[in-house]
Amino acid sequence: MEGTRLLRIGRLLQKEIGDIFLQETRAMQGVLISVSAVRVSADLSVAKVYLSIFPSDKANDLLESIRTNVKSIRFDLGQRVRTQLRKIPELVFYLDDSLDYIENIDNLLKK
């Protein structure tokens, strides 16, 4: 039961954070930030957000920018989900490089 609740909250946060990043990156041409996964702790105090950033060469710079603006992102998230969640978790952002790993494996197999 508790696992299902955490999964639902994780999906809600993933959708809303993805919408926030979609609105923020519209002004930046050629940059795409997608939320690949959100893992919420059992007490809802921390949400680990895994981001996939395209193009990969700008990923570290964008991730640092996101980490410095985490308070404003959390505030925007709170405005969106305030009717569904009582407590907005702290957001911790990580880079999800699984797509780069898959691309590297595909390139190695083609050789």
Biopython code that builds the backbone (N, CA, C, O; Angstrom):
import numpy as np
from Bio.PDB.StructureBuilder import StructureBuilder

atoms = [
    (1, "MET", "N", (0.834, -1.189, 0.000)),
    (1, "MET", "CA", (0.000, 0.000, 0.000)),
    (1, "MET", "C", (0.877, 1.250, 0.000)),
    (1, "MET", "O", (0.637, 2.176, -0.775)),
    (2, "GLU", "N", (1.887, 1.279, 0.862)),
    (2, "GLU", "CA", (2.746, 2.452, 0.945)),
    (2, "GLU", "C", (3.541, 2.632, -0.332)),
    (2, "GLU", "O", (3.787, 3.763, -0.753)),
    (3, "GLY", "N", (3.948, 1.533, -0.957)),
    (3, "GLY", "CA", (4.697, 1.621, -2.203)),
    (3, "GLY", "C", (3.865, 2.211, -3.321)),
    (3, "GLY", "O", (4.374, 3.002, -4.116)),
    (4, "THR", "N", (2.600, 1.847, -3.401)),
    (4, "THR", "CA", (1.716, 2.383, -4.433)),
    (4, "THR", "C", (1.530, 3.881, -4.261)),
    (4, "THR", "O", (1.515, 4.624, -5.242)),
    (5, "ARG", "N", (1.392, 4.320, -3.042)),
    (5, "ARG", "CA", (1.225, 5.755, -2.763)),
    (5, "ARG", "C", (2.468, 6.528, -3.180)),
    (5, "ARG", "O", (2.367, 7.586, -3.800)),
    (6, "LEU", "N", (3.636, 6.002, -2.843)),
    (6, "LEU", "CA", (4.883, 6.672, -3.214)),
    (6, "LEU", "C", (5.059, 6.713, -4.730)),
    (6, "LEU", "O", (5.552, 7.702, -5.272)),
    (7, "LEU", "N", (4.662, 5.656, -5.405)),
    (7, "LEU", "CA", (4.757, 5.644, -6.870)),
    (7, "LEU", "C", (3.828, 6.680, -7.492)),
    (7, "LEU", "O", (4.204, 7.354, -8.452)),
    (8, "ARG", "N", (2.623, 6.810, -6.954)),
    (8, "ARG", "CA", (1.687, 7.820, -7.472)),
    (8, "ARG", "C", (2.202, 9.222, -7.256)),
    (8, "ARG", "O", (2.097, 10.067, -8.145)),
    (9, "ILE", "N", (2.756, 9.482, -6.089)),
    (9, "ILE", "CA", (3.314, 10.804, -5.805)),
    (9, "ILE", "C", (4.513, 11.065, -6.699)),
    (9, "ILE", "O", (4.690, 12.180, -7.189)),
    (10, "GLY", "N", (5.339, 10.047, -6.917)),
    (10, "GLY", "CA", (6.482, 10.187, -7.813)),
    (10, "GLY", "C", (6.069, 10.514, -9.234)),
    (10, "GLY", "O", (6.692, 11.355, -9.881)),
    (11, "ARG", "N", (5.029, 9.863, -9.728)),
    (11, "ARG", "CA", (4.530, 10.154, -11.079)),
    (11, "ARG", "C", (3.952, 11.566, -11.166)),
    (11, "ARG", "O", (4.143, 12.256, -12.167)),
    (12, "LEU", "N", (3.256, 11.990, -10.131)),
    (12, "LEU", "CA", (2.713, 13.353, -10.103)),
    (12, "LEU", "C", (3.835, 14.381, -10.147)),
    (12, "LEU", "O", (3.780, 15.339, -10.918)),
    (13, "LEU", "N", (4.856, 14.176, -9.314)),
    (13, "LEU", "CA", (5.985, 15.101, -9.298)),
    (13, "LEU", "C", (6.731, 15.087, -10.632)),
    (13, "LEU", "O", (7.166, 16.133, -11.114)),
    (14, "GLN", "N", (6.878, 13.910, -11.224)),
    (14, "GLN", "CA", (7.564, 13.799, -12.510)),
    (14, "GLN", "C", (6.838, 14.592, -13.590)),
    (14, "GLN", "O", (7.472, 15.293, -14.379)),
    (15, "LYS", "N", (5.529, 14.486, -13.626)),
    (15, "LYS", "CA", (4.741, 15.211, -14.623)),
    (15, "LYS", "C", (4.839, 16.717, -14.417)),
    (15, "LYS", "O", (5.058, 17.463, -15.372)),
    (16, "GLU", "N", (4.679, 17.160, -13.196)),
    (16, "GLU", "CA", (4.673, 18.602, -12.919)),
    (16, "GLU", "C", (6.056, 19.230, -13.096)),
    (16, "GLU", "O", (6.166, 20.329, -13.638)),
    (17, "ILE", "N", (7.105, 18.551, -12.648)),
    (17, "ILE", "CA", (8.453, 19.084, -12.841)),
    (17, "ILE", "C", (8.800, 19.111, -14.327)),
    (17, "ILE", "O", (9.459, 20.038, -14.798)),
    (18, "GLY", "N", (8.357, 18.096, -15.059)),
    (18, "GLY", "CA", (8.564, 18.092, -16.507)),
    (18, "GLY", "C", (7.877, 19.265, -17.189)),
    (18, "GLY", "O", (8.435, 19.862, -18.109)),
    (19, "ASP", "N", (6.674, 19.600, -16.746)),
    (19, "ASP", "CA", (5.964, 20.760, -17.292)),
    (19, "ASP", "C", (6.691, 22.068, -16.965)),
    (19, "ASP", "O", (6.756, 22.975, -17.794)),
    (20, "ILE", "N", (7.233, 22.154, -15.754)),
    (20, "ILE", "CA", (7.991, 23.352, -15.367)),
    (20, "ILE", "C", (9.205, 23.518, -16.268)),
    (20, "ILE", "O", (9.469, 24.616, -16.757)),
    (21, "PHE", "N", (9.943, 22.440, -16.489)),
    (21, "PHE", "CA", (11.130, 22.527, -17.346)),
    (21, "PHE", "C", (10.761, 22.784, -18.797)),
    (21, "PHE", "O", (11.516, 23.445, -19.511)),
    (22, "LEU", "N", (9.629, 22.282, -19.249)),
    (22, "LEU", "CA", (9.180, 22.541, -20.614)),
    (22, "LEU", "C", (8.919, 24.026, -20.816)),
    (22, "LEU", "O", (9.307, 24.592, -21.838)),
    (23, "GLN", "N", (8.263, 24.661, -19.850)),
    (23, "GLN", "CA", (8.008, 26.099, -19.950)),
    (23, "GLN", "C", (9.288, 26.913, -19.879)),
    (23, "GLN", "O", (9.426, 27.915, -20.581)),
    (24, "GLU", "N", (10.223, 26.494, -19.039)),
    (24, "GLU", "CA", (11.467, 27.251, -18.874)),
    (24, "GLU", "C", (12.389, 27.120, -20.085)),
    (24, "GLU", "O", (13.123, 28.058, -20.399)),
    (25, "THR", "N", (12.367, 25.988, -20.765)),
    (25, "THR", "CA", (13.301, 25.774, -21.877)),
    (25, "THR", "C", (12.727, 26.194, -23.225)),
    (25, "THR", "O", (13.414, 26.080, -24.240)),
    (26, "ARG", "N", (11.508, 26.668, -23.262)),
    (26, "ARG", "CA", (10.952, 27.134, -24.540)),
    (26, "ARG", "C", (11.752, 28.293, -25.110)),
    (26, "ARG", "O", (11.900, 28.404, -26.327)),
    (27, "ALA", "N", (12.268, 29.155, -24.248)),
    (27, "ALA", "CA", (13.054, 30.305, -24.706)),
    (27, "ALA", "C", (14.433, 29.890, -25.198)),
    (27, "ALA", "O", (15.044, 30.597, -26.001)),
    (28, "MET", "N", (14.925, 28.762, -24.729)),
    (28, "MET", "CA", (16.258, 28.287, -25.116)),
    (28, "MET", "C", (16.126, 27.352, -26.314)),
    (28, "MET", "O", (15.603, 26.245, -26.187)),
    (29, "GLN", "N", (16.593, 27.790, -27.458)),
    (29, "GLN", "CA", (16.485, 26.983, -28.669)),
    (29, "GLN", "C", (17.473, 25.819, -28.628)),
    (29, "GLN", "O", (18.638, 26.002, -28.275)),
    (30, "GLY", "N", (17.014, 24.638, -28.985)),
    (30, "GLY", "CA", (17.883, 23.482, -29.090)),
    (30, "GLY", "C", (18.204, 22.789, -27.782)),
    (30, "GLY", "O", (19.101, 21.947, -27.745)),
    (31, "VAL", "N", (17.504, 23.114, -26.708)),
    (31, "VAL", "CA", (17.750, 22.474, -25.410)),
    (31, "VAL", "C", (16.476, 21.759, -24.980)),
    (31, "VAL", "O", (15.383, 22.323, -25.030)),
    (32, "LEU", "N", (16.635, 20.511, -24.559)),
    (32, "LEU", "CA", (15.504, 19.718, -24.101)),
    (32, "LEU", "C", (15.869, 19.081, -22.769)),
    (32, "LEU", "O", (16.879, 18.386, -22.656)),
    (33, "ILE", "N", (15.045, 19.322, -21.773)),
    (33, "ILE", "CA", (15.236, 18.721, -20.449)),
    (33, "ILE", "C", (13.997, 17.886, -20.154)),
    (33, "ILE", "O", (12.876, 18.394, -20.136)),
    (34, "SER", "N", (14.220, 16.589, -19.924)),
    (34, "SER", "CA", (13.102, 15.726, -19.573)),
    (34, "SER", "C", (13.393, 15.043, -18.242)),
    (34, "SER", "O", (14.546, 14.778, -17.902)),
    (35, "VAL", "N", (12.347, 14.768, -17.510)),
    (35, "VAL", "CA", (12.461, 14.109, -16.217)),
    (35, "VAL", "C", (12.268, 12.618, -16.460)),
    (35, "VAL", "O", (11.175, 12.169, -16.805)),
    (36, "SER", "N", (13.344, 11.857, -16.276)),
    (36, "SER", "CA", (13.252, 10.427, -16.571)),
    (36, "SER", "C", (12.706, 9.616, -15.398)),
    (36, "SER", "O", (12.055, 8.592, -15.607)),
    (37, "ALA", "N", (12.963, 10.065, -14.159)),
    (37, "ALA", "CA", (12.438, 9.340, -12.996)),
    (37, "ALA", "C", (12.431, 10.251, -11.778)),
    (37, "ALA", "O", (13.218, 11.192, -11.675)),
    (38, "VAL", "N", (11.529, 9.948, -10.866)),
    (38, "VAL", "CA", (11.481, 10.638, -9.568)),
    (38, "VAL", "C", (11.316, 9.566, -8.503)),
    (38, "VAL", "O", (10.390, 8.756, -8.565)),
    (39, "ARG", "N", (12.204, 9.563, -7.541)),
    (39, "ARG", "CA", (12.137, 8.624, -6.436)),
    (39, "ARG", "C", (11.898, 9.419, -5.157)),
    (39, "ARG", "O", (12.675, 10.305, -4.803)),
    (40, "VAL", "N", (10.802, 9.084, -4.472)),
    (40, "VAL", "CA", (10.389, 9.823, -3.282)),
    (40, "VAL", "C", (10.712, 8.971, -2.051)),
    (40, "VAL", "O", (10.460, 7.766, -2.041)),
    (41, "SER", "N", (11.270, 9.604, -1.017)),
    (41, "SER", "CA", (11.564, 8.878, 0.220)),
    (41, "SER", "C", (10.256, 8.514, 0.928)),
    (41, "SER", "O", (9.201, 9.080, 0.641)),
    (42, "ALA", "N", (10.343, 7.577, 1.839)),
    (42, "ALA", "CA", (9.149, 7.063, 2.512)),
    (42, "ALA", "C", (8.425, 8.120, 3.333)),
    (42, "ALA", "O", (7.203, 8.072, 3.467)),
    (43, "ASP", "N", (9.177, 9.083, 3.887)),
    (43, "ASP", "CA", (8.535, 10.125, 4.688)),
    (43, "ASP", "C", (8.200, 11.376, 3.871)),
    (43, "ASP", "O", (7.812, 12.395, 4.443)),
    (44, "LEU", "N", (8.343, 11.316, 2.564)),
    (44, "LEU", "CA", (8.030, 12.402, 1.629)),
    (44, "LEU", "C", (8.867, 13.658, 1.877)),
    (44, "LEU", "O", (8.435, 14.760, 1.540)),
    (45, "SER", "N", (10.037, 13.507, 2.452)),
    (45, "SER", "CA", (10.857, 14.683, 2.724)),
    (45, "SER", "C", (11.830, 14.984, 1.596)),
    (45, "SER", "O", (12.238, 16.134, 1.431)),
    (46, "VAL", "N", (12.214, 13.974, 0.814)),
    (46, "VAL", "CA", (13.199, 14.158, -0.253)),
    (46, "VAL", "C", (12.696, 13.469, -1.508)),
    (46, "VAL", "O", (12.201, 12.342, -1.467)),
    (47, "ALA", "N", (12.835, 14.174, -2.630)),
    (47, "ALA", "CA", (12.531, 13.587, -3.935)),
    (47, "ALA", "C", (13.790, 13.688, -4.791)),
    (47, "ALA", "O", (14.297, 14.783, -5.038)),
    (48, "LYS", "N", (14.285, 12.545, -5.238)),
    (48, "LYS", "CA", (15.438, 12.512, -6.128)),
    (48, "LYS", "C", (14.916, 12.559, -7.554)),
    (48, "LYS", "O", (14.175, 11.675, -7.985)),
    (49, "VAL", "N", (15.306, 13.595, -8.279)),
    (49, "VAL", "CA", (14.808, 13.821, -9.635)),
    (49, "VAL", "C", (15.951, 13.549, -10.608)),
    (49, "VAL", "O", (17.011, 14.167, -10.521)),
    (50, "TYR", "N", (15.725, 12.616, -11.538)),
    (50, "TYR", "CA", (16.728, 12.261, -12.531)),
    (50, "TYR", "C", (16.371, 12.930, -13.853)),
    (50, "TYR", "O", (15.283, 12.724, -14.391)),
    (51, "LEU", "N", (17.299, 13.735, -14.369)),
    (51, "LEU", "CA", (17.063, 14.526, -15.573)),
    (51, "LEU", "C", (17.865, 13.987, -16.744)),
    (51, "LEU", "O", (19.020, 13.586, -16.599)),
    (52, "SER", "N", (17.233, 13.985, -17.896)),
    (52, "SER", "CA", (17.907, 13.682, -19.147)),
    (52, "SER", "C", (17.965, 14.983, -19.937)),
    (52, "SER", "O", (16.931, 15.576, -20.245)),
    (53, "ILE", "N", (19.176, 15.425, -20.264)),
    (53, "ILE", "CA", (19.366, 16.732, -20.893)),
    (53, "ILE", "C", (19.961, 16.533, -22.281)),
    (53, "ILE", "O", (20.958, 15.829, -22.446)),
    (54, "PHE", "N", (19.342, 17.156, -23.269)),
    (54, "PHE", "CA", (19.851, 17.130, -24.641)),
    (54, "PHE", "C", (20.130, 18.552, -25.074)),
    (54, "PHE", "O", (19.258, 19.397, -24.868)),
    (55, "PRO", "N", (21.226, 18.878, -25.635)),
    (55, "PRO", "CA", (22.397, 18.074, -25.984)),
    (55, "PRO", "C", (23.262, 17.787, -24.760)),
    (55, "PRO", "O", (23.283, 18.567, -23.808)),
    (56, "SER", "N", (23.965, 16.676, -24.795)),
    (56, "SER", "CA", (24.727, 16.216, -23.629)),
    (56, "SER", "C", (25.910, 17.107, -23.277)),
    (56, "SER", "O", (26.355, 17.112, -22.129)),
    (57, "ASP", "N", (26.425, 17.859, -24.242)),
    (57, "ASP", "CA", (27.590, 18.694, -23.932)),
    (57, "ASP", "C", (27.234, 19.868, -23.019)),
    (57, "ASP", "O", (28.114, 20.428, -22.365)),
    (58, "LYS", "N", (25.961, 20.244, -22.967)),
    (58, "LYS", "CA", (25.518, 21.325, -22.076)),
    (58, "LYS", "C", (24.949, 20.796, -20.764)),
    (58, "LYS", "O", (24.489, 21.577, -19.931)),
    (59, "ALA", "N", (24.975, 19.500, -20.576)),
    (59, "ALA", "CA", (24.282, 18.881, -19.444)),
    (59, "ALA", "C", (24.825, 19.348, -18.098)),
    (59, "ALA", "O", (24.045, 19.697, -17.212)),
    (60, "ASN", "N", (26.137, 19.361, -17.927)),
    (60, "ASN", "CA", (26.695, 19.736, -16.620)),
    (60, "ASN", "C", (26.420, 21.193, -16.285)),
    (60, "ASN", "O", (26.115, 21.517, -15.137)),
    (61, "ASP", "N", (26.526, 22.079, -17.277)),
    (61, "ASP", "CA", (26.248, 23.498, -17.026)),
    (61, "ASP", "C", (24.786, 23.717, -16.647)),
    (61, "ASP", "O", (24.484, 24.463, -15.716)),
    (62, "LEU", "N", (23.876, 23.056, -17.381)),
    (62, "LEU", "CA", (22.454, 23.204, -17.076)),
    (62, "LEU", "C", (22.103, 22.595, -15.724)),
    (62, "LEU", "O", (21.273, 23.135, -14.992)),
    (63, "LEU", "N", (22.733, 21.473, -15.393)),
    (63, "LEU", "CA", (22.461, 20.842, -14.106)),
    (63, "LEU", "C", (22.907, 21.744, -12.953)),
    (63, "LEU", "O", (22.205, 21.841, -11.947)),
    (64, "GLU", "N", (24.036, 22.391, -13.080)),
    (64, "GLU", "CA", (24.485, 23.329, -12.051)),
    (64, "GLU", "C", (23.536, 24.524, -11.937)),
    (64, "GLU", "O", (23.260, 24.998, -10.835)),
    (65, "SER", "N", (23.042, 25.004, -13.067)),
    (65, "SER", "CA", (22.083, 26.099, -13.051)),
    (65, "SER", "C", (20.784, 25.680, -12.363)),
    (65, "SER", "O", (20.193, 26.449, -11.604)),
    (66, "ILE", "N", (20.353, 24.464, -12.638)),
    (66, "ILE", "CA", (19.134, 23.947, -12.003)),
    (66, "ILE", "C", (19.338, 23.811, -10.503)),
    (66, "ILE", "O", (18.460, 24.159, -9.714)),
    (67, "ARG", "N", (20.501, 23.304, -10.114)),
    (67, "ARG", "CA", (20.773, 23.128, -8.682)),
    (67, "ARG", "C", (20.830, 24.467, -7.936)),
    (67, "ARG", "O", (20.455, 24.537, -6.766)),
    (68, "THR", "N", (21.294, 25.526, -8.605)),
    (68, "THR", "CA", (21.318, 26.825, -7.933)),
    (68, "THR", "C", (19.924, 27.435, -7.824)),
    (68, "THR", "O", (19.676, 28.250, -6.935)),
    (69, "ASN", "N", (19.018, 27.053, -8.713)),
    (69, "ASN", "CA", (17.653, 27.588, -8.705)),
    (69, "ASN", "C", (16.638, 26.606, -8.131)),
    (69, "ASN", "O", (15.452, 26.690, -8.451)),
    (70, "VAL", "N", (17.080, 25.686, -7.296)),
    (70, "VAL", "CA", (16.196, 24.644, -6.785)),
    (70, "VAL", "C", (15.068, 25.218, -5.928)),
    (70, "VAL", "O", (13.981, 24.642, -5.890)),
    (71, "LYS", "N", (15.298, 26.327, -5.245)),
    (71, "LYS", "CA", (14.249, 26.907, -4.400)),
    (71, "LYS", "C", (13.093, 27.445, -5.234)),
    (71, "LYS", "O", (11.932, 27.266, -4.868)),
    (72, "SER", "N", (13.398, 28.101, -6.349)),
    (72, "SER", "CA", (12.320, 28.624, -7.185)),
    (72, "SER", "C", (11.569, 27.494, -7.886)),
    (72, "SER", "O", (10.361, 27.594, -8.100)),
    (73, "ILE", "N", (12.271, 26.428, -8.242)),
    (73, "ILE", "CA", (11.610, 25.277, -8.860)),
    (73, "ILE", "C", (10.683, 24.613, -7.853)),
    (73, "ILE", "O", (9.566, 24.225, -8.198)),
    (74, "ARG", "N", (11.135, 24.482, -6.617)),
    (74, "ARG", "CA", (10.303, 23.880, -5.576)),
    (74, "ARG", "C", (9.076, 24.750, -5.296)),
    (74, "ARG", "O", (7.985, 24.230, -5.065)),
    (75, "PHE", "N", (9.257, 26.073, -5.316)),
    (75, "PHE", "CA", (8.125, 26.972, -5.110)),
    (75, "PHE", "C", (7.099, 26.808, -6.231)),
    (75, "PHE", "O", (5.901, 26.713, -5.965)),
    (76, "ASP", "N", (7.562, 26.775, -7.488)),
    (76, "ASP", "CA", (6.647, 26.574, -8.614)),
    (76, "ASP", "C", (5.926, 25.238, -8.507)),
    (76, "ASP", "O", (4.733, 25.142, -8.794)),
    (77, "LEU", "N", (6.655, 24.212, -8.093)),
    (77, "LEU", "CA", (6.044, 22.893, -7.906)),
    (77, "LEU", "C", (4.985, 22.943, -6.808)),
    (77, "LEU", "O", (3.915, 22.349, -6.943)),
    (78, "GLY", "N", (5.282, 23.648, -5.734)),
    (78, "GLY", "CA", (4.315, 23.786, -4.646)),
    (78, "GLY", "C", (3.048, 24.490, -5.074)),
    (78, "GLY", "O", (1.959, 24.139, -4.620)),
    (79, "GLN", "N", (3.173, 25.483, -5.944)),
    (79, "GLN", "CA", (2.000, 26.175, -6.457)),
    (79, "GLN", "C", (1.134, 25.251, -7.305)),
    (79, "GLN", "O", (-0.089, 25.392, -7.331)),
    (80, "ARG", "N", (1.763, 24.310, -7.997)),
    (80, "ARG", "CA", (1.022, 23.410, -8.879)),
    (80, "ARG", "C", (0.335, 22.269, -8.128)),
    (80, "ARG", "O", (-0.777, 21.882, -8.485)),
    (81, "VAL", "N", (0.978, 21.728, -7.097)),
    (81, "VAL", "CA", (0.448, 20.531, -6.432)),
    (81, "VAL", "C", (-0.060, 20.816, -5.013)),
    (81, "VAL", "O", (-0.209, 19.888, -4.218)),
    (82, "ARG", "N", (-0.319, 22.053, -4.696)),
    (82, "ARG", "CA", (-0.702, 22.388, -3.326)),
    (82, "ARG", "C", (-2.033, 21.766, -2.907)),
    (82, "ARG", "O", (-2.275, 21.589, -1.713)),
    (83, "THR", "N", (-2.893, 21.436, -3.857)),
    (83, "THR", "CA", (-4.159, 20.810, -3.484)),
    (83, "THR", "C", (-4.027, 19.298, -3.327)),
    (83, "THR", "O", (-4.879, 18.663, -2.705)),
    (84, "GLN", "N", (-2.956, 18.713, -3.891)),
    (84, "GLN", "CA", (-2.801, 17.256, -3.822)),
    (84, "GLN", "C", (-1.829, 16.808, -2.738)),
    (84, "GLN", "O", (-1.975, 15.717, -2.187)),
    (85, "LEU", "N", (-0.838, 17.642, -2.428)),
    (85, "LEU", "CA", (0.159, 17.278, -1.428)),
    (85, "LEU", "C", (0.185, 18.317, -0.315)),
    (85, "LEU", "O", (0.109, 19.520, -0.567)),
    (86, "ARG", "N", (0.291, 17.844, 0.887)),
    (86, "ARG", "CA", (0.388, 18.747, 2.022)),
    (86, "ARG", "C", (1.823, 19.225, 2.213)),
    (86, "ARG", "O", (2.063, 20.380, 2.562)),
    (87, "LYS", "N", (2.763, 18.330, 1.983)),
    (87, "LYS", "CA", (4.184, 18.637, 2.189)),
    (87, "LYS", "C", (4.915, 18.486, 0.853)),
    (87, "LYS", "O", (4.838, 17.437, 0.214)),
    (88, "ILE", "N", (5.616, 19.527, 0.441)),
    (88, "ILE", "CA", (6.385, 19.494, -0.797)),
    (88, "ILE", "C", (7.799, 19.022, -0.452)),
    (88, "ILE", "O", (8.468, 19.650, 0.370)),
    (89, "PRO", "N", (8.262, 17.941, -1.055)),
    (89, "PRO", "CA", (9.580, 17.415, -0.696)),
    (89, "PRO", "C", (10.722, 18.297, -1.193)),
    (89, "PRO", "O", (10.573, 19.062, -2.146)),
    (90, "GLU", "N", (11.862, 18.169, -0.522)),
    (90, "GLU", "CA", (13.086, 18.820, -0.999)),
    (90, "GLU", "C", (13.492, 18.124, -2.295)),
    (90, "GLU", "O", (13.404, 16.900, -2.400)),
    (91, "LEU", "N", (13.934, 18.897, -3.274)),
    (91, "LEU", "CA", (14.294, 18.339, -4.569)),
    (91, "LEU", "C", (15.809, 18.230, -4.682)),
    (91, "LEU", "O", (16.540, 19.180, -4.400)),
    (92, "VAL", "N", (16.261, 17.057, -5.097)),
    (92, "VAL", "CA", (17.679, 16.812, -5.353)),
    (92, "VAL", "C", (17.773, 16.337, -6.789)),
    (92, "VAL", "O", (17.155, 15.338, -7.159)),
    (93, "PHE", "N", (18.547, 17.050, -7.605)),
    (93, "PHE", "CA", (18.619, 16.747, -9.031)),
    (93, "PHE", "C", (19.878, 15.964, -9.362)),
    (93, "PHE", "O", (20.969, 16.270, -8.880)),
    (94, "TYR", "N", (19.700, 14.938, -10.202)),
    (94, "TYR", "CA", (20.797, 14.107, -10.685)),
    (94, "TYR", "C", (20.713, 14.027, -12.199)),
    (94, "TYR", "O", (19.640, 14.186, -12.783)),
    (95, "LEU", "N", (21.847, 13.782, -12.825)),
    (95, "LEU", "CA", (21.904, 13.634, -14.268)),
    (95, "LEU", "C", (21.709, 12.171, -14.627)),
    (95, "LEU", "O", (22.427, 11.306, -14.125)),
    (96, "ASP", "N", (20.745, 11.891, -15.488)),
    (96, "ASP", "CA", (20.500, 10.538, -15.959)),
    (96, "ASP", "C", (21.190, 10.380, -17.305)),
    (96, "ASP", "O", (20.718, 10.902, -18.315)),
    (97, "ASP", "N", (22.296, 9.666, -17.319)),
    (97, "ASP", "CA", (23.066, 9.510, -18.544)),
    (97, "ASP", "C", (22.848, 8.144, -19.194)),
    (97, "ASP", "O", (23.709, 7.674, -19.938)),
    (98, "SER", "N", (21.735, 7.514, -18.929)),
    (98, "SER", "CA", (21.476, 6.194, -19.485)),
    (98, "SER", "C", (21.321, 6.236, -21.005)),
    (98, "SER", "O", (21.680, 5.274, -21.684)),
    (99, "LEU", "N", (20.790, 7.340, -21.552)),
    (99, "LEU", "CA", (20.653, 7.430, -23.007)),
    (99, "LEU", "C", (22.021, 7.510, -23.683)),
    (99, "LEU", "O", (22.215, 6.928, -24.751)),
    (100, "ASP", "N", (22.966, 8.220, -23.076)),
    (100, "ASP", "CA", (24.323, 8.274, -23.614)),
    (100, "ASP", "C", (24.979, 6.899, -23.551)),
    (100, "ASP", "O", (25.711, 6.510, -24.461)),
    (101, "TYR", "N", (24.716, 6.176, -22.485)),
    (101, "TYR", "CA", (25.263, 4.836, -22.330)),
    (101, "TYR", "C", (24.713, 3.898, -23.405)),
    (101, "TYR", "O", (25.458, 3.110, -23.987)),
    (102, "ILE", "N", (23.405, 3.987, -23.668)),
    (102, "ILE", "CA", (22.778, 3.150, -24.696)),
    (102, "ILE", "C", (23.335, 3.495, -26.077)),
    (102, "ILE", "O", (23.598, 2.605, -26.885)),
    (103, "GLU", "N", (23.511, 4.783, -26.339)),
    (103, "GLU", "CA", (24.071, 5.211, -27.623)),
    (103, "GLU", "C", (25.500, 4.704, -27.794)),
    (103, "GLU", "O", (25.891, 4.303, -28.891)),
    (104, "ASN", "N", (26.269, 4.722, -26.727)),
    (104, "ASN", "CA", (27.633, 4.219, -26.781)),
    (104, "ASN", "C", (27.653, 2.718, -27.062)),
    (104, "ASN", "O", (28.470, 2.251, -27.856)),
    (105, "ILE", "N", (26.778, 1.970, -26.431)),
    (105, "ILE", "CA", (26.685, 0.528, -26.682)),
    (105, "ILE", "C", (26.290, 0.253, -28.122)),
    (105, "ILE", "O", (26.849, -0.642, -28.756)),
    (106, "ASP", "N", (25.320, 1.020, -28.653)),
    (106, "ASP", "CA", (24.914, 0.847, -30.054)),
    (106, "ASP", "C", (26.070, 1.121, -31.005)),
    (106, "ASP", "O", (26.258, 0.391, -31.977)),
    (107, "ASN", "N", (26.841, 2.163, -30.734)),
    (107, "ASN", "CA", (27.995, 2.474, -31.584)),
    (107, "ASN", "C", (29.040, 1.368, -31.524)),
    (107, "ASN", "O", (29.650, 1.037, -32.541)),
    (108, "LEU", "N", (29.251, 0.799, -30.352)),
    (108, "LEU", "CA", (30.218, -0.282, -30.216)),
    (108, "LEU", "C", (29.762, -1.542, -30.937)),
    (108, "LEU", "O", (30.579, -2.272, -31.498)),
    (109, "LEU", "N", (28.468, -1.793, -30.922)),
    (109, "LEU", "CA", (27.941, -2.997, -31.605)),
    (109, "LEU", "C", (27.955, -2.852, -33.133)),
    (109, "LEU", "O", (28.033, -3.852, -33.847)),
    (110, "LYS", "N", (27.882, -1.632, -33.630)),
    (110, "LYS", "CA", (27.901, -1.414, -35.081)),
    (110, "LYS", "C", (29.270, -1.643, -35.678)),
    (110, "LYS", "O", (29.386, -1.922, -36.871)),
    (111, "LYS", "N", (30.316, -1.530, -34.866)),
    (111, "LYS", "CA", (31.683, -1.694, -35.377)),
    (111, "LYS", "C", (32.053, -3.114, -35.650)),
    (111, "LYS", "O", (33.173, -3.387, -36.083)),
]
sb = StructureBuilder()
sb.init_structure("model")
sb.init_model(0)
sb.init_chain("A")
sb.init_seg("    ")
for serial, (resi, resn, name, xyz) in enumerate(atoms, 1):
    if name == "N":
        sb.init_residue(resn, " ", resi, " ")
    sb.init_atom(name, np.array(xyz, "f"), 0.0, 1.0, " ", f" {name:<3s}", serial, name[0])
structure = sb.get_structure()
